[in-house]
Amino acid sequence: MAERRNPNELTEAELANRDPITGAPGAHPVSVGVGAAAGGVTGAAVGAIGGPAGAVVGAGVGAVLGGLAGKAAAEEIDPSIESAYWRDNYAERPYVTYGAPYDTYEAAYRLGWESAQNYRGQTFEQVEPQLEREWTRLHGQSKTPWAVAKQAARDAWERVTRRAAQPPAE
């Protein structure tokens, strides 16, 4: 059974979410990679107007800008804080089976908070079919069926979108 931890007891290293290569805080390699790929494709398409050289330059510039945009979007949600929150609060949720370990729901929570960022401006209901396909693809052998995982994913989605809708504290 996974150890339950208080978010106030996370180490500085865990809260920093350090880059595995440089050690810089605030690493979000998946979001940077997705942003870079999307920006690179877009930049190459726009740059293609200027011929092959334009496509190469456009792809490079697009990848850099896309990577920066992906990093900025990812930094709005701190995965260490979200994980700690759900680890400490999952057992009280109405869909959780009494005595079930956090690991049963962890991937669904992550899918929810990450998807809230990736599908910003859409409702959970609008993207639920895509999330179900992703869950089935990634966790098809899991003992947690989508009917249960969906509730945890929605819970995490709603927590993130509620916080994003609140004005910043002064």
VOPAGU-2260 file (C-alpha; in pm, 1 decimal, decimal comma):
REM VOPAGU-2260
SITE   aa  ch    i         X         Y         Z
SITE  MET   A    0       0,0       0,0       0,0
SITE  ALA   A    1     131,9     344,5     -91,4
SITE  GLU   A    2     233,0     574,5     189,0
SITE  ARG   A    3      -4,0     867,5     247,9
SITE  ARG   A    4     183,8    1194,8     279,0
SITE  ASN   A    5      88,5    1539,1     392,7
SITE  PRO   A    6     150,9    1800,6     116,4
SITE  ASN   A    7     311,5    2018,9     383,5
SITE  GLU   A    8     571,2    1746,3     440,0
SITE  LEU   A    9     692,5    1720,0      78,9
SITE  THR   A   10    1063,1    1776,8      41,4
SITE  GLU   A   11    1195,7    2081,3    -140,6
SITE  ALA   A   12    1312,9    1853,4    -421,8
SITE  GLU   A   13     964,4    1705,6    -463,9
SITE  LEU   A   14     802,2    2048,5    -471,7
SITE  ALA   A   15    1058,5    2184,4    -717,1
SITE  ASN   A   16     972,7    1925,1    -985,3
SITE  ARG   A   17    1333,0    1943,6   -1107,5
SITE  ASP   A   18    1444,3    1884,1   -1465,9
SITE  PRO   A   19    1614,8    1543,7   -1476,2
SITE  ILE   A   20    1899,6    1672,9   -1694,1
SITE  THR   A   21    1970,9    2027,0   -1577,6
SITE  GLY   A   22    1826,2    2011,8   -1226,8
SITE  ALA   A   23    1637,9    2337,2   -1290,8
SITE  PRO   A   24    1310,4    2369,2   -1097,4
SITE  GLY   A   25     974,4    2365,4   -1274,0
SITE  ALA   A   26    1038,9    2090,4   -1527,9
SITE  HIS   A   27     743,7    1982,3   -1739,5
SITE  PRO   A   28     901,5    1768,6   -2012,9
SITE  VAL   A   29     578,1    1625,1   -2151,1
SITE  SER   A   30     408,2    1962,0   -2190,5
SITE  VAL   A   31     721,3    2117,6   -2337,6
SITE  GLY   A   32     753,0    1829,5   -2581,9
SITE  VAL   A   33     389,8    1847,0   -2690,2
SITE  GLY   A   34     413,9    2224,1   -2731,1
SITE  ALA   A   35     739,4    2196,4   -2924,9
SITE  ALA   A   36     600,2    1932,2   -3158,6
SITE  ALA   A   37     283,9    2129,9   -3229,5
SITE  GLY   A   38     478,3    2452,7   -3271,8
SITE  GLY   A   39     732,6    2284,6   -3499,0
SITE  VAL   A   40     465,7    2147,3   -3729,9
SITE  THR   A   41     285,6    2481,1   -3742,3
SITE  GLY   A   42     610,2    2672,1   -3796,3
SITE  ALA   A   43     715,8    2438,0   -4076,0
SITE  ALA   A   44     381,6    2481,5   -4249,6
SITE  VAL   A   45     399,4    2860,4   -4227,3
SITE  GLY   A   46     768,4    2864,6   -4319,5
SITE  ALA   A   47     706,6    2645,5   -4624,1
SITE  ILE   A   48     574,8    2954,2   -4798,9
SITE  GLY   A   49     937,2    3065,8   -4818,8
SITE  GLY   A   50    1049,6    2732,3   -4963,7
SITE  PRO   A   51    1251,0    2450,4   -4803,0
SITE  ALA   A   52    1477,1    2687,1   -4608,4
SITE  GLY   A   53    1174,3    2872,9   -4476,9
SITE  ALA   A   54    1018,2    2546,0   -4363,5
SITE  VAL   A   55    1332,7    2452,4   -4168,2
SITE  VAL   A   56    1358,2    2793,7   -4001,4
SITE  GLY   A   57     982,9    2798,5   -3934,4
SITE  ALA   A   58     994,8    2455,1   -3775,0
SITE  GLY   A   59    1280,7    2558,0   -3545,7
SITE  VAL   A   60    1119,5    2883,3   -3436,6
SITE  GLY   A   61     780,9    2713,7   -3397,3
SITE  ALA   A   62     930,9    2436,2   -3185,9
SITE  VAL   A   63    1097,8    2681,9   -2949,3
SITE  LEU   A   64     786,4    2896,3   -2912,3
SITE  GLY   A   65     563,5    2589,7   -2878,3
SITE  GLY   A   66     790,7    2443,1   -2613,1
SITE  LEU   A   67     781,2    2765,2   -2413,9
SITE  ALA   A   68     402,4    2778,9   -2442,7
SITE  GLY   A   69     376,0    2415,9   -2327,8
SITE  LYS   A   70     599,7    2485,6   -2028,6
SITE  ALA   A   71     397,0    2794,0   -1932,0
SITE  ALA   A   72      70,3    2600,8   -1951,0
SITE  ALA   A   73     209,3    2314,0   -1743,9
SITE  GLU   A   74     337,0    2543,8   -1472,7
SITE  GLU   A   75     -16,7    2651,6   -1393,4
SITE  ILE   A   76     -68,4    2310,1   -1233,7
SITE  ASP   A   77     190,0    2169,7    -997,0
SITE  PRO   A   78     173,9    1790,0   -1027,8
SITE  SER   A   79     345,3    1744,5    -691,4
SITE  ILE   A   80      78,7    1946,6    -513,6
SITE  GLU   A   81    -207,1    1778,7    -700,8
SITE  SER   A   82     -70,1    1432,9    -627,4
SITE  ALA   A   83     -23,8    1514,6    -259,2
SITE  TYR   A   84    -374,0    1663,3    -237,1
SITE  TRP   A   85    -540,1    1355,5    -386,0
SITE  ARG   A   86    -323,8    1115,0    -187,4
SITE  ASP   A   87    -448,0    1280,4     131,8
SITE  ASN   A   88    -810,8    1327,0      27,4
SITE  TYR   A   89    -905,8    1041,5    -205,8
SITE  ALA   A   90   -1039,2     811,8      67,3
SITE  GLU   A   91   -1321,8    1055,2     148,8
SITE  ARG   A   92   -1457,0    1065,3    -207,3
SITE  PRO   A   93   -1793,5     891,8    -262,1
SITE  TYR   A   94   -1673,1     674,8    -553,7
SITE  VAL   A   95   -1376,6     527,7    -363,2
SITE  THR   A   96   -1412,8     170,8    -242,1
SITE  TYR   A   97   -1347,9     154,4     132,1
SITE  GLY   A   98    -990,7      45,2     198,6
SITE  ALA   A   99    -878,4      79,7    -163,9
SITE  PRO   A  100    -520,2     205,2    -197,2
SITE  TYR   A  101    -448,7     543,3    -354,9
SITE  ASP   A  102    -274,5     363,7    -643,4
SITE  THR   A  103    -616,2     245,3    -760,5
SITE  TYR   A  104    -712,5     604,9    -847,6
SITE  GLU   A  105    -380,3     784,2    -894,5
SITE  ALA   A  106    -359,9     753,3   -1274,6
SITE  ALA   A  107    -720,3     869,7   -1312,4
SITE  TYR   A  108    -654,3    1179,7   -1102,1
SITE  ARG   A  109    -346,9    1258,1   -1312,4
SITE  LEU   A  110    -550,4    1213,5   -1631,4
SITE  GLY   A  111    -808,4    1456,8   -1493,6
SITE  TRP   A  112    -574,9    1738,0   -1389,9
SITE  GLU   A  113    -355,2    1709,2   -1697,7
SITE  SER   A  114    -653,9    1694,9   -1932,3
SITE  ALA   A  115    -807,9    2004,8   -1775,5
SITE  GLN   A  116    -497,6    2189,5   -1900,4
SITE  ASN   A  117    -478,5    2016,3   -2236,3
SITE  TYR   A  118    -845,2    2076,8   -2317,7
SITE  ARG   A  119    -872,3    2422,6   -2163,7
SITE  GLY   A  120   -1196,6    2597,2   -2252,2
SITE  GLN   A  121   -1388,7    2270,2   -2297,0
SITE  THR   A  122   -1605,7    2086,7   -2048,6
SITE  PHE   A  123   -1533,3    1742,8   -1912,6
SITE  GLU   A  124   -1840,8    1614,8   -2094,5
SITE  GLN   A  125   -1704,8    1743,0   -2426,8
SITE  VAL   A  126   -1374,6    1557,5   -2393,3
SITE  GLU   A  127   -1489,6    1252,6   -2198,5
SITE  PRO   A  128   -1492,7    1027,3   -2509,3
SITE  GLN   A  129   -1125,8    1114,2   -2578,9
SITE  LEU   A  130   -1034,8    1057,8   -2213,6
SITE  GLU   A  131   -1205,4     718,6   -2213,8
SITE  ARG   A  132   -1009,9     615,8   -2524,5
SITE  GLU   A  133    -687,3     736,7   -2362,3
SITE  TRP   A  134    -767,2     550,9   -2039,1
SITE  THR   A  135    -842,2     232,7   -2230,5
SITE  ARG   A  136    -523,7     265,9   -2436,6
SITE  LEU   A  137    -296,5     337,6   -2139,0
SITE  HIS   A  138    -470,3     147,1   -1861,2
SITE  GLY   A  139    -671,8    -118,5   -2041,9
SITE  GLN   A  140    -523,5    -391,4   -1822,6
SITE  SER   A  141    -589,5    -191,5   -1504,8
SITE  LYS   A  142    -826,6    -329,1   -1245,6
SITE  THR   A  143    -988,2      14,7   -1239,1
SITE  PRO   A  144   -1257,4      28,6   -1508,4
SITE  TRP   A  145   -1332,4     355,6   -1688,5
SITE  ALA   A  146   -1666,3     386,2   -1504,4
SITE  VAL   A  147   -1470,3     429,9   -1179,3
SITE  ALA   A  148   -1167,4     610,3   -1323,8
SITE  LYS   A  149   -1400,3     860,3   -1492,3
SITE  GLN   A  150   -1529,8     977,1   -1154,3
SITE  ALA   A  151   -1178,5    1034,9   -1020,9
SITE  ALA   A  152   -1068,6    1206,2   -1343,3
SITE  ARG   A  153   -1372,5    1435,5   -1332,1
SITE  ASP   A  154   -1302,5    1514,6    -967,0
SITE  ALA   A  155    -944,3    1621,1   -1044,2
SITE  TRP   A  156   -1057,8    1809,9   -1357,1
SITE  GLU   A  157   -1314,0    2005,8   -1154,4
SITE  ARG   A  158   -1066,2    2088,3    -876,8
SITE  VAL   A  159    -818,4    2231,6   -1129,3
SITE  THR   A  160   -1075,8    2423,7   -1332,6
SITE  ARG   A  161   -1235,4    2571,1   -1017,6
SITE  ARG   A  162    -896,1    2694,7    -899,2
SITE  ALA   A  163    -812,5    2833,4   -1242,5
SITE  ALA   A  164   -1140,4    3029,6   -1246,2
SITE  GLN   A  165   -1063,0    3198,1    -913,2
SITE  PRO   A  166    -898,4    3541,3    -923,7
SITE  PRO   A  167    -535,1    3536,3    -807,3
SITE  ALA   A  168    -472,7    3604,7    -440,4
SITE  GLU   A  169    -315,9    3938,4    -363,6
